Amino acid sequence: MNQIRIGTRNSKLALIQTGMVSDVLRMSGIDAKIIEIETAGDIDRESPISSMGGTGVFVSALNEQIIDGRIDIAVHSAKDIPTVLPDRVEIAGAIARGPVEDMFISEVPLERLEPGSVVGTSSLRRSLELKFIRSDLTVKSIRGNIETRVRKYREGQYDAIIMARAAYDRLHITDNAYELDVQTFPPAANQGIIAVTALSGSEHALTIKKLSDQNALSELYLERSILSELKLSCNDPVAVLARGVNPARIFVRVYSLIGRGYKDFETSVRNVEEASDFASGLKEKIPEGFGYRWKKETT
């Protein structure tokens, strides 16, 4: 195999992450040709992501090109990948995981921000996490790629914004920021992981699997199994974090969709099957009043 065609979104962060995957390939003697693809989420930067079908809107266009044979693999922020993929596409691999924490971009720490200040985030999870700590702040939705969000912050449209530390670091953002404690602000499933999709069972998929960081890949599969079993996506206000391998420690925080409340769950698992069993058991432990849709399906 002399060359692999890599599909990617054309945002700055996506291109940086694709470059990281490309470097792994080239270190193994495989040439990488990067092909930029504009997705529906990149074209429409104003509509709420949830109204466009969730973050999968960034992924589907790339996976369609894999199926059509126009590209061999695609690079994604793993947390954007829906739990249900096209039949012919699989997550073939992942490179070493970046930091999982969130960053609070502001001139002052969260605890010193003036009451009534406007904080921008497009994540319901982050919004609810923030309201538990500082209910006196105004949380406002923010759209656009990371550079657009930072620009809006610099222009004064927001007093602070929240983003993944992995994005902050990879883009070398220099705005004043504070790392949010992972126990108070637990991350979305797969945060900090760069994943690669490919045609299921293809030569390219096998190559990517061999070159993957196995710890990152294990954590990716474990965290996705929780979302899959509970029929959730990264648009739902649920945090999932797996750490370690055989056994791995899994932490899950579920926020209420209706009122003010959350519940934490934690366990150790040795594989995806045990993680799925753990998630299945959560259906009986998460209060019905939290309003999750699978509750209606199981009654």
ZINORHU-V373877 format. One record per run of one state. SS is the DSSP state (A for helix, B for strand, O for the rest). FROM is the first residue (numbers start at 1). LEN is the number of residues. If there is no record, write none. Layout:
ss=[SS;SS]
from=[FROM;FROM]
len=[LEN;LEN]
This chain:
ss=[O;B;O;A;O;B;O;A;O;A;O;A;O;A;O;B;A;O;B;O;B;O;A;O;B;O;A;O;B;O;A;O;B;A;O;B;O;B;O;A;O;A;O;B;O;B;O;B;O;A;O;A;O;A;O]
from=[1;3;9;12;28;31;37;40;44;49;53;55;59;60;69;73;78;81;89;95;102;106;110;113;118;121;124;134;138;141;146;155;160;165;171;177;180;194;200;203;212;214;231;238;244;248;256;262;270;272;283;288;291;293;299]
len=[2;6;3;16;3;6;3;4;5;4;2;4;1;9;4;5;3;8;6;7;4;4;3;5;3;3;10;4;3;5;9;5;5;6;6;3;14;6;3;9;2;17;7;6;4;8;6;8;2;11;5;3;2;6;1]
